Amino acid sequence: MPKVIETDPRYPIGEYKPQPFSIDKKVEWMADIKFLPLQLENAVLNLDEKQLHIPYREGGWTIQQVVHHVADSHMNAYIRFKVGLTEENPTIKPYNEKLWAEFSDVQKLPINISLTLLHALHLRWYETLKYVTDEQWNNHTVFHPEHKKTMRLWYLLGLYAWHGKHHVGHITSLRKRMAW
Protein backbone atom coordinates (compact mmCIF):
# COMPACT_ATOMS: atom_id res chain seq x y z
CA MET A 1 0.00 0.00 0.00
CA PRO A 2 1.49 3.40 -0.97
CA LYS A 3 2.28 5.73 1.89
CA VAL A 4 -0.02 8.76 2.03
CA ILE A 5 1.90 11.94 2.76
CA GLU A 6 -0.20 14.42 4.66
CA THR A 7 0.66 18.07 4.29
CA ASP A 8 0.42 20.61 7.06
CA PRO A 9 -3.00 22.28 6.51
CA ARG A 10 -1.44 25.61 7.48
CA TYR A 11 0.88 25.37 4.46
CA PRO A 12 -0.89 23.47 1.68
CA ILE A 13 1.75 24.49 -0.89
CA GLY A 14 4.66 24.54 1.58
CA GLU A 15 6.28 27.50 3.27
CA TYR A 16 7.74 30.40 1.28
CA LYS A 17 11.31 29.79 0.15
CA PRO A 18 13.18 32.84 -1.19
CA GLN A 19 14.66 32.39 -4.66
CA PRO A 20 17.55 34.20 -6.37
CA PHE A 21 16.65 36.68 -9.09
CA SER A 22 16.01 35.16 -12.51
CA ILE A 23 14.02 36.19 -15.55
CA ASP A 24 12.08 32.89 -15.44
CA LYS A 25 11.08 33.42 -11.78
CA LYS A 26 10.12 37.03 -12.51
CA VAL A 27 7.82 35.93 -15.34
CA GLU A 28 6.29 33.21 -13.15
CA TRP A 29 5.74 35.47 -10.14
CA MET A 30 4.37 38.32 -12.22
CA ALA A 31 1.83 35.88 -13.70
CA ASP A 32 0.94 34.79 -10.15
CA ILE A 33 0.19 38.42 -9.25
CA LYS A 34 -1.76 39.00 -12.45
CA PHE A 35 -3.95 35.90 -12.23
CA LEU A 36 -4.47 35.56 -8.46
CA PRO A 37 -7.92 37.25 -8.45
CA LEU A 38 -9.23 34.80 -11.04
CA GLN A 39 -7.69 31.82 -9.22
CA LEU A 40 -9.24 32.92 -5.93
CA GLU A 41 -12.59 33.49 -7.59
CA ASN A 42 -12.45 29.99 -9.11
CA ALA A 43 -11.52 28.50 -5.73
CA VAL A 44 -14.73 29.83 -4.13
CA LEU A 45 -16.98 29.23 -7.14
CA ASN A 46 -20.42 27.85 -6.18
CA LEU A 47 -19.72 27.75 -2.43
CA ASP A 48 -22.79 28.54 -0.35
CA GLU A 49 -23.03 30.75 2.72
CA LYS A 50 -22.64 27.81 5.10
CA GLN A 51 -19.49 26.62 3.34
CA LEU A 52 -17.98 30.13 3.40
CA HIS A 53 -18.17 30.06 7.21
CA ILE A 54 -16.24 26.82 7.62
CA PRO A 55 -12.60 27.17 8.67
CA TYR A 56 -10.03 25.75 6.28
CA ARG A 57 -8.44 23.92 9.23
CA GLU A 58 -9.13 23.49 12.92
CA GLY A 59 -8.40 26.83 14.60
CA GLY A 60 -7.99 28.55 11.22
CA TRP A 61 -9.91 31.26 9.46
CA THR A 62 -13.14 30.66 7.60
CA ILE A 63 -13.09 30.79 3.83
CA GLN A 64 -14.80 34.18 4.07
CA GLN A 65 -12.06 35.48 6.34
CA VAL A 66 -9.38 34.10 4.01
CA VAL A 67 -10.83 35.92 0.98
CA HIS A 68 -11.12 39.23 2.84
CA HIS A 69 -7.63 38.71 4.31
CA VAL A 70 -6.09 38.36 0.84
CA ALA A 71 -7.62 41.71 -0.10
CA ASP A 72 -6.34 43.35 3.11
CA SER A 73 -2.88 41.86 2.70
CA HIS A 74 -2.51 42.71 -0.95
CA MET A 75 -3.67 46.29 -0.45
CA ASN A 76 -0.83 46.61 2.06
CA ALA A 77 1.55 44.90 -0.39
CA TYR A 78 0.69 47.31 -3.19
CA ILE A 79 1.50 50.26 -0.92
CA ARG A 80 4.71 48.57 0.24
CA PHE A 81 5.89 48.25 -3.35
CA LYS A 82 5.00 51.85 -4.15
CA VAL A 83 6.91 53.24 -1.17
CA GLY A 84 9.76 50.83 -1.87
CA LEU A 85 10.03 52.19 -5.39
CA THR A 86 9.82 55.85 -4.41
CA GLU A 87 11.70 56.09 -1.09
CA GLU A 88 15.07 54.90 0.13
CA ASN A 89 14.64 51.80 2.32
CA PRO A 90 11.36 52.99 3.87
CA THR A 91 10.02 51.43 7.04
CA ILE A 92 6.80 49.67 6.10
CA LYS A 93 3.75 49.63 8.34
CA PRO A 94 2.94 46.24 9.83
CA TYR A 95 -0.65 45.40 10.71
CA ASN A 96 -2.30 42.81 12.92
CA GLU A 97 -3.91 40.49 10.37
CA LYS A 98 -5.57 38.38 13.06
CA LEU A 99 -7.41 41.42 14.44
CA TRP A 100 -8.25 42.65 10.95
CA ALA A 101 -9.90 39.27 10.25
CA GLU A 102 -12.32 39.92 13.13
CA PHE A 103 -13.59 43.32 11.90
CA SER A 104 -17.25 43.66 10.98
CA ASP A 105 -16.50 44.21 7.29
CA VAL A 106 -14.85 40.79 7.15
CA GLN A 107 -17.66 39.19 9.13
CA LYS A 108 -20.61 40.87 7.39
CA LEU A 109 -19.72 41.81 3.81
CA PRO A 110 -20.01 39.23 1.05
CA ILE A 111 -16.75 37.99 -0.44
CA ASN A 112 -17.60 39.41 -3.87
CA ILE A 113 -16.67 42.84 -2.46
CA SER A 114 -13.09 41.68 -1.83
CA LEU A 115 -12.96 39.69 -5.07
CA THR A 116 -13.95 42.80 -7.04
CA LEU A 117 -11.39 44.86 -5.12
CA LEU A 118 -8.69 42.27 -5.87
CA HIS A 119 -9.39 42.33 -9.60
CA ALA A 120 -8.89 46.11 -9.70
CA LEU A 121 -5.97 46.11 -7.26
CA HIS A 122 -4.04 43.38 -9.05
CA LEU A 123 -4.53 45.12 -12.39
CA ARG A 124 -2.94 48.27 -10.91
CA TRP A 125 -0.26 46.28 -9.08
CA TYR A 126 0.69 44.25 -12.16
CA GLU A 127 0.82 47.38 -14.30
CA THR A 128 3.17 49.01 -11.78
CA LEU A 129 5.41 45.95 -11.52
CA LYS A 130 5.72 45.46 -15.30
CA TYR A 131 8.02 48.48 -15.47
CA VAL A 132 10.27 47.66 -12.52
CA THR A 133 13.79 47.13 -13.82
CA ASP A 134 15.98 44.20 -12.86
CA GLU A 135 18.20 46.67 -11.00
CA GLN A 136 15.21 47.97 -9.02
CA TRP A 137 14.10 44.42 -8.11
CA ASN A 138 17.48 43.76 -6.53
CA ASN A 139 18.46 47.20 -5.17
CA HIS A 140 15.23 48.73 -3.87
CA THR A 141 14.40 47.66 -0.35
CA VAL A 142 11.93 48.15 2.48
CA PHE A 143 12.51 47.68 6.19
CA HIS A 144 10.04 45.54 8.12
CA PRO A 145 10.21 46.69 11.77
CA GLU A 146 8.39 43.66 13.18
CA HIS A 147 10.90 41.26 11.62
CA LYS A 148 13.77 43.76 12.01
CA LYS A 149 14.71 42.90 8.44
CA THR A 150 15.49 44.77 5.25
CA MET A 151 13.78 43.10 2.29
CA ARG A 152 14.48 43.54 -1.40
CA LEU A 153 11.48 44.15 -3.63
CA TRP A 154 12.49 40.92 -5.33
CA TYR A 155 11.92 39.04 -2.06
CA LEU A 156 8.52 40.71 -1.69
CA LEU A 157 7.47 39.76 -5.21
CA GLY A 158 8.15 36.11 -4.46
CA LEU A 159 6.50 36.34 -1.07
CA TYR A 160 3.26 37.82 -2.39
CA ALA A 161 3.17 35.50 -5.40
CA TRP A 162 3.42 32.64 -2.90
CA HIS A 163 0.93 34.28 -0.51
CA GLY A 164 -1.89 34.31 -3.04
CA LYS A 165 -1.34 30.67 -4.03
CA HIS A 166 -1.00 29.76 -0.34
CA HIS A 167 -4.50 31.01 0.44
CA VAL A 168 -6.03 29.59 -2.73
CA GLY A 169 -4.50 26.32 -1.51
CA HIS A 170 -6.29 26.66 1.82
CA ILE A 171 -9.61 26.84 0.03
CA THR A 172 -8.96 24.18 -2.61
CA SER A 173 -7.54 21.71 -0.07
CA LEU A 174 -10.63 22.20 2.13
CA ARG A 175 -12.87 21.64 -0.91
CA LYS A 176 -10.99 18.43 -1.66
CA ARG A 177 -11.19 17.17 1.94
CA MET A 178 -14.91 17.98 2.09
CA ALA A 179 -15.58 16.64 -1.44
CA TRP A 180 -17.28 19.89 -2.48
Secondary structure, 3 states (H helix, E strand, C coil): CCCCCCCCCCCCCCCCCCCCCCHHHHHHHHHHHHHHHHHHHHHCCCCCHHHHCCECCCCCCEHHHHHHHHHHHHHHHHHHHHHHHHCCCCECCCCCHHHHCCCHHHHHCCHHHHHHHHHHHHHHHHHHHCCCCHHHHHHCEEEECCCCEEEEHHHHHHHHHHHHHHHHHHHHHHHHHHCC
